[in-house]
Amino acid sequence: MERTAILITAIIGFGLTAILGFWLIPWLKRLKYGQTINEIGPNWHKAKEGTPTMGGIMFIIGTLVALAVGYVTLILEAPQFLGEQYLTENVRLLAGVGAAIGCGAIGFLDDYLKVVHTRNLGLTAKAKMALQFLVTALYLYVMYTFGACDTNMFIPFIGTFDLGIWYFVLSFIFIIGLVNAVNLTDGIDGLASSVTFVVSLCFIIISMLLGYVGTSLLATAVAAGCVGFILWNFHPAKVFMGDTGSMFLGGAVIAMG
């Protein structure tokens, strides 16, 4: 039932993201929202000085619009997706999208402070960690409140264990760690977007095989948005996604999982 919705999501996600580059990149240049480079970094990094950053806005818009249209298409094709039996999946999808947007907002604030102060420093490490902790807490709270997370963990050949409170402790570590891991990959042209594309592609295949419609839509939107952005981000990059984009992608990967 989701094939048409997935196809529409992919087309819009790729097309809108790619097209937005024609408008957003010149706009960022006019605003002088260029990347600043750490003085202690390698010399070849200095050539990137002044390249527009915050380009992640392109695929954030492309991904969210594509997902929204795909979701509406899915509902029109299969109204039962709004039924009780799909409540958990809808909660996971909406909570995950909210977490991704929250992470992207933190990245946007970090980028904004960097370009305004024209130095390679934005939010302090403590401030960024505190905001990530808040977004993670809200995400887990919504998931737990609506019964969309399970504290039981199955270990093959051993059995199932209820992690209890440790489930949330480990979730905090894993979520914040993964978001920052994706953020760290955004140092080479096309790396973060291409890696996230591969991850999203895996989630598309797995979720379709298991029947997780919401996850397959989200993964398709993210994958398509990444491909649309790569057109502008391959070496030599015409725009960088910035923390705005990399942290959104980290949150999106969490949402898929």
N, C-alpha and C positions, 0 to 999 in steps of 0.2 A: 504493500500500500504506500510505501514511502519513496518509490523510485522516481516518480514525477517530481515530488517535493525536493528530493536530493539533487536531481538534475537542474531544477530551477535555482536552487541554492548555490550550486557550483557556478552556474553561468553568471548570476548576479554578483556573487562574491568576487570572482575574478575580474569581471568586466568593470564593475564600479570602482574597485580598488585601483586598477590600472588607469582608468580614465581620470580619477581624482588626482593622479600625479601631475597631469597637465596643468591643473589649477593650483594645487597645494604647494608644489615646489617653488614656483615663482612667487607665491604669496609669502612663503617662509623666507625667501631671499629678500623680499622687500622689507620684511620685518627685521631682517638681519639676525634671524634665529639660527646662527651658524654654530657648528660644533667647536668647542674649545678643547685643546689637547694638553694633556699633562706634560709639563716640561721635562719630567724625568723619564718619559716614555721613549721608545725607539725613534730614530730619525725618520723612518719611512712613514710613521704615524703623523708627522708634522705636515705632510702633504694634504692631509684630510682637513686641516684647519679651515674653518669657514664654510664647510659643506653643510647645507641645511639639515637640522635635526628635527626631532618631533614628527618625523614622517610616519610614525606608527599610527597617527590619526587616520591615514589613508585606509589601512586595512582594518582598523577598529570600526570605522564607519561602514566599510564594505562588508565586514563580517556580520555586524549587527543587523544591517538592513537585509542582507541575504538570509540570515537566520529567521528574521521576522517574517519575510515573505514566504520562505520555505515552511515555516510553522503554520501560517495561515493556509497555505496550499494543502498541507497535511490534514488540517482540521476539516477543510472543505471536502477532501477525498475520504477521510475516515473520521467522522465526528466522534466515534467511540474513544478516540485518543484523549478526550476530555473527561472520560468516565472514571469511575472510582478505581478500576483496575490499573489505570495508568497514573494515578495520583503521585505515587512515589517517583516515577520517572519524570513527571512534570516538575516536581519540587526540585529534584536533582538538577534538571536543566536550568530552571530559573535561578536557583541559588548559585549554581556554577557560573552563569552569565553575570550575575550580580557581583560575585567574587572577582571575576576577570575585569569587570569595569572598575571595581574598587582598586585593584592592583594597578590598572592603567592610570587611574586618577592620581595615585601616589607617584607613579613615574612621570606623569605630566607636571606635577608640582615640582619634582626634582629637576626636570629639564628646564622648566620656566625659571627657576632660581639660577640655574647655570647660565642661561643665555642673558638674563637680566644683569647679572653680576659679571658676565663675560669672563668666567673662570671655570676651571674644571671641577668645581665643587657645587653641590646642590644642597639637598637635605643632609643633615648630619646623620651618621650611622645610627645613633640612638633614636632620632626622630623617625627615620625610615623604618627601623625595626618595630617601633611602637605602633606606627600606622599599619604595618603588615600584620602585626599581632591583632589589632582591632578588626581588620577585615577578615582574618582567619577565624576569630572568635564569633563574629556575626554569621559567617558562613556555616560553621559547625553548629551554632545555636539553631539556625533555621533547619538544617538537616536533621538534627536530633529531635527538635520539636515536632516535626512532621513525620518522624519515623523513617527518614530516608537514609539513615546510616545504621550499621550493625556493628556492635562491639565484639562480636564473635569472630575469631580468626581460625581458619582451617589449615592445618599443617598435614600434608600427605604422610600416610603411614603412622601418624601419631594420633591425630584426632582434632577435635574442635575445642578451643579455649575461649572463655569470656575474658577479654582484656580489661573490662570495666573502665575505670578512670584512666588507665594507661593508654587506652585507645585514643583518647583526646590529647594526651601528652605527646604520643608518637605522631598524631595527626598534625599538631602544631609544628613539630620539628620537620616533618616531611613536607608540608605545604610551603612553609616559609623557605625551607632549604631549596625546594624545586623552583620556586619563583625566582630566587636569587641565582640559581644555577643557569636558568634560561637567560637571565639578565647578563651574566658573565660571558655567555657565548656571543653576545653582540659586540664583538671587537674586530671582526673581519667581515669584509663586504659579503653579504649574502648568507653568512653562516647561520645566524639565529633563525631566519625565515626558512631556509632550506632544511635545517634539522627539524624544525617544528612541522614542516610539511610532511616529512617522512613519518614522524610520530603520529600526526593526524591521519595519514593514510592507513596506518596500522589500526588505529581506532575505528576508522570507517569500516574496514573489513571485519574486524572482530565484532563490533556492535551490530552490524547487519546479520552476521551469522548467529548471534545470540538474540536478535530481535529487539535490541535497545534503540528504538527509533529516534528518541530525543538526542542521544549521544551521536548517532550517525549524522543527524542534521548539523549539530554543532561542529563535529569534526570536519564535515564537508565545507562548512562556511569558513572555518579557520584555514583549512588547506587551500581553498580557492583564494582567500585573501592573501595568503603567503606567496602564492605563485604570482598574483597580480603585483605584489610589492617587489618581488625579486627582479622584475623587469626594470625597476628603477634603482635597485640596490646592488646589482652585480658590479664587480670591479670594472671600471672605476665608478664608485657609487655616486649617483646624483643626489641622493638623500639618505640620511640615516634614520632608523626607526626611533632611536633614543630610548631612554628608560620608559617613555610613554608606551612604546610598542612592545619592548621586550618583557616588561612586567605584565602587560595585558596577555601576552602569549603564555607566560608562566601560569597566570591564573586560568587561562583557557585550557591548558593541559591538565591542570588540577580538576577542572570541571568535567573533562572527558573521562578521567579516571574514577 
